[in-house]
């Protein structure tokens, strides 16, 4: 990027931050919600299941809509994590602590925190069941339960994480092990995997490969490393524009990609990884590794499996444009637990939150939803410690870019947006319900604000 281009891009990013100021100023009125509350009531006008990105963002929006004391969040966890940062934690560029906040501090003041786990849903009776056989009823239900990680579906895991040389950026318990494995690398294969299931942030399994390559080059160990990406998919990325750019990076850095390979076993005591060849059922391949990064199989939360609100695969069955449930008009969904045919990312949740807010507003007025979610999602593809390809696209896997530049090119400005700007945006705007994705910025950009 030219010096002029870099300055111009930085200027655009700064202008985006200024657009957030009204929302960031308003957030001070929320205060801190520091103590867990048991269900003070057995009925809420709006009940939110899940204290992740979508659940917290929507609880903030709903509290402004129906008032304090009328919204509750059901969430058993004590800690809320900004998980997109874990790519950088696994590469030693950020600390795990920077990704964490106490759950009570992100739940808006005036929203009840039901510190429990959902055990069953009964949408026909407008209620859910939580632990200790407690029933909580609602007028409107927002399901934001995320997805489940299934390390146990790989033979030898999760117990294999007790051994060195193996890590995973998908869990707070294993992400720092990725960094230790990278630091301890001496000589041999560095293997990075992608499972044969839907995953959240589909670019993350290869981001850590690019960062590991950069680290090994910086420390003079790259000549002793064979770096490979073993993916169950048949392509490196689902959007051709960005896939072509990534393939150039892979070629330039001498990285190997083995398609249609699915990790089925880890023999951590022998530092062996066993993959099935999806093109040849029953055929397996054994790889010796010096470093192994595991992306686990993932699936719907257990409470959604075979529930009245789920599709045949266990994902929450919602309209892809309005996020309203297809059968129950007072039930809505957001984020990773839904069957929306787009990538499961925090950026997608941001865009969905703005649409869902408008959908629920109209439903509350007995009107038909009109705002349509176009499938927008974003994946900042980190290709080095100061480089990012910013992928943004829609339901049709077509680029839906925010900035008037070629986002398929590696850029330092996009790295700083990923590493420095986005966490601020997340904690101070998205979770407060003031950020509904980059659509307003994109509109301004195309109107000539450059």
Secondary structure as UniProt FT lines:
FT   HELIX           3..19
FT   HELIX           21..26
FT   HELIX           27..30
FT   STRAND          43..49
FT   HELIX           53..66
FT   TURN            68..69
FT   STRAND          71..74
FT   STRAND          79..81
FT   HELIX           83..85
FT   HELIX           86..89
FT   TURN            90..92
FT   HELIX           96..99
FT   STRAND          100..102
FT   HELIX           103..106
FT   TURN            109..110
FT   STRAND          112..114
FT   STRAND          118..122
FT   HELIX           123..125
FT   STRAND          127..130
FT   HELIX           131..133
FT   STRAND          134..143
FT   STRAND          147..150
FT   HELIX           151..153
FT   TURN            156..158
FT   HELIX           159..162
FT   STRAND          166..167
FT   TURN            169..170
FT   TURN            172..174
FT   HELIX           175..183
FT   STRAND          188..194
FT   TURN            202..203
FT   HELIX           204..218
FT   TURN            219..220
FT   HELIX           222..224
FT   STRAND          225..231
FT   HELIX           240..252
FT   TURN            253..254
FT   STRAND          256..258
FT   STRAND          261..267
FT   TURN            268..271
FT   STRAND          272..277
FT   TURN            278..279
FT   TURN            281..282
FT   STRAND          284..288
FT   STRAND          291..293
FT   STRAND          297..300
FT   HELIX           302..304
FT   TURN            305..306
FT   TURN            308..309
FT   TURN            312..313
FT   TURN            320..322
FT   STRAND          324..325
FT   TURN            329..330
FT   STRAND          331..333
FT   HELIX           335..337
FT   HELIX           346..364
FT   TURN            365..366
FT   STRAND          377..384
FT   TURN            385..386
FT   STRAND          387..393
FT   TURN            395..396
FT   TURN            407..408
FT   HELIX           412..416
FT   HELIX           417..421
FT   HELIX           422..425
FT   HELIX           426..430
FT   TURN            431..433
FT   HELIX           439..446
FT   TURN            447..448
//
